Amino acid sequence: MLYFVGLGLGDARDITVKGLEVVRNAKTVYLEAYTSILTVGKDALEEYYGRSLILADREMVEQESDEIFRDAKTEDVAFLVVGDPFGATTHTDLVLRAIQEDIPYKVIHNASIMNAVGCCGLQLYRFGETVSIVFWTDTWKPDSYYEKIATNRKAGFHTLCLLDIKVKEQSIENMMRGRKIYEPPRYMAVKEAASQLLEIIDRKRQEGDQNLAFTEDTICVGVARVGADDQKLAVGTLKELASVDMGAPLHSLVIAGHMHPMEMDMLKLFAIDIETFEEKAKTHVV
């Protein structure tokens, strides 16, 4: 059996009882190590689970996954995923491949940012399509997610923005030369994402767009380390969040849509500046 086990969002203790039983009984245990991270490292997980873990980076999962499937044909294999197993499309692909290999599988679900983001006070059923904001470079500044945000905003929906993670990435030069040299890990911060969105606004204005999906005054929510003991929330305008230090990763950003009075009352608890929030939030009332 191939088990996909969600680890939740906080530390080693966030695994479910069912998930922990699977980990302790499986012959081999892999830890997926590139779509997300926990606030604790591999050593802390191994100590709590009482098992040694094999790190499965992007290269192993995408290019060497035959090893995982080969073992699962004759023994129980656990594949551990931060959050919920279906929080990344990569894991859906692994399920499809397991079916093709005639390998039975089970999924042990857990909390993910997709539902835990409700901690900020915005109602989950009022969220539209989730988008991903990627790191820009000097020569590559995509903004295709702007249209998805615009669609959500037009419908009055909130938008969860997942922020880019760069783990075990190679520079173009090292990749071309075939050198296994990797760049230091990078995790996008809320203020970086907000700054990129502000630049997109400026770009749209220069192009003559008079009907912007959002502005520098749009109310947004910065969330950091959701589920951890040092979880942090910050509510303010997009411009304010471009200057806020949310601390260590992982971060996400929410662009608010139309808000119910109860949602506003909750967001006010985390407002950077209450007066500014109350003034700008008026534009979010239906």
GUPATOR-868788 format. One record per residue: residue in three letters; x, y, z of N, C-alpha, C in turn. Coordinates in steps of 0.02 Angstrom, whole numbers, plus 50000, padded with zeros to 5 digits. Last residue first. Layout:
GUPATOR-868788
alaXYZXYZXYZ/...
END
This chain:
GUPATOR-868788
val489585227350029489135226349972488585231749972/val491125234750070490445233250091489995232650030/his492345239150036492235231950030491525230050050/thr492475252250065492415250649994492285243249983/lys492685252250200492015254350177491925252450103/ala493995249850228493555244050225492865245750199/lys494595262150243494675258750179494195252850172/glu494185265650376494065270150320494065266250253/glu494615254950454493905256650454493725261150394/phe496025255450428495615249650410494885251450404/thr496365267650484496455266650412496025260850389/glu496075264750618495735270250584495785269450508/ile496945253850647496215252950649495845258450611/asp498275247350571498035253850594497265253650590/ile498335233550560498955237250572498785244150600/ala497135222550633497285228450591497945231750611/phe496595211850693497285211150670497515217150628/leu495295214850722495725212450777496465212350758/lys494725217350601494915223150642495385221150700/leu494315205050558494915207950530495175213750571/met493115203850634493685199350645494335202350619/asp492325213950581492475213950653493075209450669/met492235209550449492585215850464492785216150538/glu491465198250466492135197550440492545203850456/met490285204250508490635199850554491355198750531/pro489875211350392490085214950453490465210650503/his490655203950248490095204050295490335207950357/met491435210750104491475208050171490825209050210/his492095206949944491555209849983491555206650053/gly493795202649964493265204649920492725208249959/ala495555204150001494855203750022494385205849967/ile496845193949971496545200149946495805199749959/val498065186850072497365186550052497145193550030/leu499565177650067499245184250063498525183250040/ser500745168550168500225168950116499905175750120/his502335161550215501855166950212501335165650158/leu503205150650331502915152050266502405157550270/pro504645161450366504135158350322503735153050361/ala504805174650495505025168550460504465165650416/gly504065191050477504505186150507504645180150462/met503355200950419502965195550449503405190050479/asp503475217550407503905211750416503515206350453/val502705228250291502645224450354503105218350354/ser502575235150175503095237450222503105233550287/ala501535230650106502175230650071502745232850116/leu500445233050185500755226450190501425226050153/glu500105246050142500365244950210500735238250215/lys499625243250013500215247550022500525246650091/leu498495235950041499035232750005499685236750013/thr497995239450212497965240550140498555236950107/gly497845225850330497935232850311497845233650237/val498265214350453497745216750408497855224150393/ala499175200250496499205207550489498705209650436/leu499635186950602499155189650554499225197250554/lys500635172950642500555180250641500075182250586/gln501125159850753500715162150696500615169650700/asp501915153150842502065160150829501705162650766/asp501455140150840501365144050901501485151450890/ala500635137050680501205136750727501065141050789/gly499575139750599499575133450635500135132750685/val500485149350485499815147350508499855140350540/arg501575157850453501655152050497500995149750527/ala500615172250418501275169150421501265163450472/val499685182750313499685177350362500365173950359/gly498935198150279499555194350277499525188950331/val497595203850188497795200450250498445196750238/cys496945219650127497255213050119497455210250187/ile495965231750050496125228250112496385221250097/thr496625243449935496225237349946496455233950010/asp497435253849903497005254749962496575248649976/glu498055251049785498485251249844498085251949909/thr496765240749711497205246549714497645246049776/phe496075229249591496215231349659496685237249656/ala495725229649459495435224449500495535225949575/leu495355245349380495825240849412495465235749457/asn494935253049261494505248649300494925243249334/gln495745259549177495375263649225494935259449271/asp497245257549100496705253749131496385258049185/gly498355263049037497715266349029497115262649059/glu499575258249062499255255649001498565258648990/gln499805263749184500185266449127499895264149061/arg498985255249257498805262349251499165265549192/lys499695243349249499025243749220498805250949210/arg500855246849320500905244849250500225245549215/asp500335248949448500645254549411500685253049336/ile499915235749474499435241249472499715247149433/ile501145229349476500665227449424500135232949417/glu501685234949590502005236349526501535234649468/leu500855229249685500835236549676501155238549609/leu501255216149674500575217849655500505225349645/gln502555217149725502455215149655501755216949631/ser502255220749857502635225349815502555223649741/ala501625209149903501245215449900501595220449854/ala502705200249898502115199049856501715205549847/glu503535206149994503765205449925503175204449877/lys502755205350109502925211950084503195211650012/val502665191350127502065195250112502255201950081/ala504045182850047503725185950104503115189950081/met504545167349977504275174049967503915176550029/tyr506015159550013505295159250027505025166350021/arg507365149749957507045156249961506295155349971/pro508905140949986508175141049986507915148249992/pro510305144049876510015143849944509255144149940/glu510495133349729510435139949760510165139149831/tyr511615119649700510955122449710510975129149746/ile512405109649584512515115049633511855118849639/lys512775099249491512295098349546512445103249602/arg512935104549325513245104349392512715103949445/gly512635105949192512515099549224512825098849292/arg512685117749130513325114249135513255107449169/met511395122049144511655120949076512295116849078/met511335123449284510885118749251511165116949182/asn512245133649306512385126949333511955121649300/glu511565144149236512235142049217512395135049242/ile510355145249306510345143249235511025140749213/ser510455137449468510515143349425510515140849352/gln509235126549541509885127649509509885134249470/glu508465124049699508435126549631509145127649605/lys508045119649828508485115549787508425117449713/val506615129349827507015124649865507395120249817/lys505665142749834506215140249792506665135949835/ile503995147249830504515143849869505035141249820/asp502785160549823503285156149793503785153349843/leu501185160149904501805163549885502365158649869/leu499505160649861500055156549886500705159449860/cys498175170249900498775170349858499315166149892/leu496475169649896497055167149931497635166849883/thr495275181949883495775178149845496355176049890/his493485183349901494165184349926494635179949885/phe492235189549785492585184249822493275186449847/gly491505197549702491485199049774491855194049817/ala491655196149570491125192049601491065193349676/lys492755204149554492135206049520491545202349550/arg493715196649621493495203149648492835205349618/asn493885185749534493655184849603493365191249631/thr494365192449420493745188549416493455187449486/ala495555197749472495035202249447494365198649443/ile496275186149496496085190349552495515195049532/lys496435182349363496055177949409495835181849471/glu497215192749316496545191749287496125187249332/tyr498405190949388498005197049397497295196049372/tyr499125180049348498665179149404498215185249416/ser500005184849255499405181449231498895180449286/asp501185191749260500625194249300499965190949280/pro502985189749262502315187649242501775190549288/lys504365195149228503885197849277503175196049256/trp505985193549193505375189449192504905191749247/thr507155200449211506915199649142506255195749137/asp507405200749346507495206949308507185206449238/thr506055190849413506755192049400506805198649362/trp504865186649543505065189949481505825190049475/phe504115172449613504665177249616504795180149547/val502315171249597502995168749589503505174449596/ile500845167249672501255172949653501985170649653/ser499395158349630500085157949653500475163949628/val497685158449688498205159949640498895159049672/thr496055151049700496705152349730497225153749676/glu494465157749664495035153649642495675155849676/gly493665164049813493645161849743494255157649727/phe492825162749969493455163049932493335160649860/arg491735160850048491745166950008492415167949973/tyr491895150150128491445149250070491415155450026/leu492715155050231492995150850179492545150250118/gln492685171750285492325165450280492565161350219/leu493985178850380493615178850317493315171950307/gly494765176550491494095179150501493675179550438/cys495965170350493495985177650489495285180750497/cys495735156850487495915159750552495915167350552/gly495585152350360494985155050393495135158050461/val496705145750326496715153050316496095156350345/ala496435132350334496675135650396496705143150388/asn496135128450205495595129250253495805132950316/met497335129950137496715131050101496115131650147/ile498365125950216498245133150213497575134650180/ser497665111250295498115114550248497955122050249/ala497505096750400497385103850387497885106450336/asn497365080650317497545084850373497385092150354/his497065063150269497025070450262497235074150326/ile497795050250199497635052450267497655060050267/val497375039350071497555046250088497335047750159/lys498045024549995497575027750042497845034750058/tyr498165012849858498385018649896497845021049944/pro498854999249764498325002149805498595008049846/ile499494999449603499694999749674499125002849714/asp499524999149464499104994349500499314993749573/glu500105009249399500555003849419500184998349457/gln499035017849388499305014849327499755008849342/ile498955021649522498405017949492498635014349429/ala500135028849532500045022849574499485018449545/arg499865039449447500385034649428500335028249468/leu498875045849520498715043149454499225038049432/val499645049649632499075045149640498895041949574/leu500545058549571500795052349601500235047349612/asp499665068749535500025065149483500295058449510/thr499345073449660498825070449620499125066249564/his500565078849693500355072849729499755069549694/thr500665090149613501165084849606500915078349637/thr499735099149656499555094849599500045089149589/ala499485100549831499915101749773499745096849718/gly498615096349926498735103449923499185105349864/phe498335083249953498105085949890498165093449885/pro498845080850083499165077750024498945080749957/asp498995095850179498585090350156498895087450093/gly500465099350267499785101550252499365095450235/val501785090150195501585095650240500895098150219/val501735072850177501645079250143501445084550195/leu502505057050159502275062350204502275069150168/phe502115041550116502375047650083502075053550121/ala502495025150160502165031350179502515037250146/val502205008850107502625014650100502215020850118/asp502194991750135501854998050149502355003750147/glu502734981549993502714983450064502334989950073/thr502704979149859502824973449902502774975049977/lys502474990849794502174984849766502224978849813/ala503225000749851502525000349871502164994149842/asp504454999949787504404997649856503674996349876/arg504095005849663504354998949666504284996049736/phe503735018849697503225014149673503465006949677/ile504985023949734504425024049781503905018949761/glu505705022249616505935018949677505365018449728/asp505085030649528505015023449517505225019449579/ser505425043749548504875041049589504765033549579/glu506375051949493506595045549520506055042049562/gln505805063849450506225060149404506415053049428/glu504965069449546504795070349476505205065949428/val505515065549669504805064649656504645064849581/met506885069149656506685062249669505955061049649/glu506805083049632507135078649584506915071449593/arg506175088049747505845088449682506135083549632/asp506545075749877506545082449848506205082249780/ala506235067050010506045066549939506005073549911/leu507175059850137506965066150106506835065050032/ile506615047350237507005048550176506745054850144/leu506735045450413506375047850355506855048850297/ser506555033950548506995037750504506605039450441/arg505465035950689505635032850626506145037150589/gly504805042050792505185036050807505395032250745/tyr504135053850782503835048050751504185041550770/tyr505015062350853504335061550875504005055250847/glu506215061050780506205059750852505505058450877/glu505825064750652506075057950664506055056150738/leu505505078150673504985073450651505205066250667/ala506735083450706506195083750756505635078850738/asp507435081350586507655078050648507105077850700/lys506795089750494506755082450486506935078850551/gly506165104150587506545100650536506445093150538/val504715114650601505245110550630505575106550575/thr503765120550529504165125050570504725121250606/leu503815113150363503555113750431503995118550470/ile503505118250193503955116650249503575116950314/ser503175113050022503045116850082503545114850135/thr503705106549915503105110649902502925114849963/tyr504835099249960504935104949916504305109049902/ala504905086350021505275092050049505365097850001/glu504115072350088504135077050032504405083750056/leu504835059050158504605065750177504685070350117/tyr504445041750168504735047350130504435053850155/val504755026550242504395032950251504785038450215/thr504435009050238504845014750216504435021150221/lys503515001350308504194998750299504675004550281/ala502395008050432502635007350363503355004950361/asn502075010550565502025003650540502295002650470/arg502225023950587502585019450631502565012150607/val501365029450490502085030850489502475025750529/val500105024750534500365022850468501125023650466/glu500005031450656499995024050654500285021450588/leu499955044550611500525042350651500575034650653/gly498715044850547499325045950509499935043350546/lys497845043050655497855038150601498505038650561/val498125054850724498265048350756498315042850703/thr498935067150618498355063950648498555057350681/ile500205079150657500005073250620499395070050655/asp500635088850744500025090150706499815084250662/arg501845086950805501255084450840500605085350800/ala502825093550732502775086250726502135083450757/asp501905108650692502515104950707502375097450703/gly500865114550579501265117150634501915113450645/leu500055108950480500425115150466500905117350521/gly499905091750422499655097950452500145103650442/leu500325080650355500655082050419500365088150454/gly499535067450267499595074550280499865075850350/val500135054150176499965056350243500065063850251/phe499755041550073499905048650069499665051750135/tyr500375025250054499985029950096500235037050084/leu500225011349962500565017749962500115022649999/met500424994050000500005000050000500445006350000/
END
